[in-house]
Amino acid sequence: MGRISSLISWILVVDLALVLLSFAWFVVAVIGHTMNLELGLNLWYSLWNPLILPAISILMAGAIASGVVGWITKRFKADPS
């Protein structure tokens, strides 16, 4: 169980890095767009549905699942019966 949990945590860390890099790319591309520079905003938009949105969804689902598992674990450890 510990190995699976470790693997899931590692996947979520990689996913978080992908989401943060996507956000940084978006910010740079929008700033470039306001200065009439093409820095990949159209490419970013084209990657929104197939890559970025699922990465955000996985990150949110992982955070919720982690909280639920932590709550359940804490609840069963506190219950002596």
CORKAFEN-V598136 format. One record per pair of residues at least 4 apart in sequence whose ideal C-beta (glycine too) atoms are under 8 Angstrom apart, sorted by sequence separation. I is the first residue (numbers start at 1). J is the second residue. If there is no record, write none. Layout:
i | j
I | J
I | J
This chain:
i | j
1 | 5
2 | 6
3 | 7
4 | 8
5 | 9
6 | 10
7 | 11
8 | 12
9 | 13
10 | 14
11 | 15
12 | 16
13 | 17
14 | 18
15 | 19
16 | 20
17 | 21
18 | 22
19 | 23
20 | 24
21 | 25
22 | 26
23 | 27
24 | 28
25 | 29
26 | 30
27 | 31
28 | 32
29 | 33
30 | 34
31 | 35
33 | 37
38 | 42
40 | 44
41 | 45
42 | 46
43 | 47
44 | 48
47 | 51
48 | 52
49 | 53
50 | 54
51 | 55
52 | 56
53 | 57
54 | 58
55 | 59
56 | 60
57 | 61
58 | 62
59 | 63
60 | 64
61 | 65
62 | 66
63 | 67
64 | 68
65 | 69
66 | 70
67 | 71
68 | 72
69 | 73
70 | 74
71 | 75
72 | 76
73 | 77
74 | 78
75 | 79
32 | 37
33 | 38
47 | 52
48 | 53
32 | 38
33 | 39
32 | 39
31 | 39
33 | 41
44 | 52
32 | 41
29 | 39
28 | 39
29 | 40
30 | 41
29 | 41
25 | 40
26 | 41
29 | 44
26 | 44
25 | 44
22 | 44
22 | 47
22 | 51
22 | 52
19 | 52
22 | 55
19 | 55
18 | 55
19 | 56
15 | 55
19 | 59
15 | 58
16 | 59
15 | 59
12 | 58
12 | 59
15 | 62
12 | 62
11 | 62
12 | 63
8 | 62
12 | 66
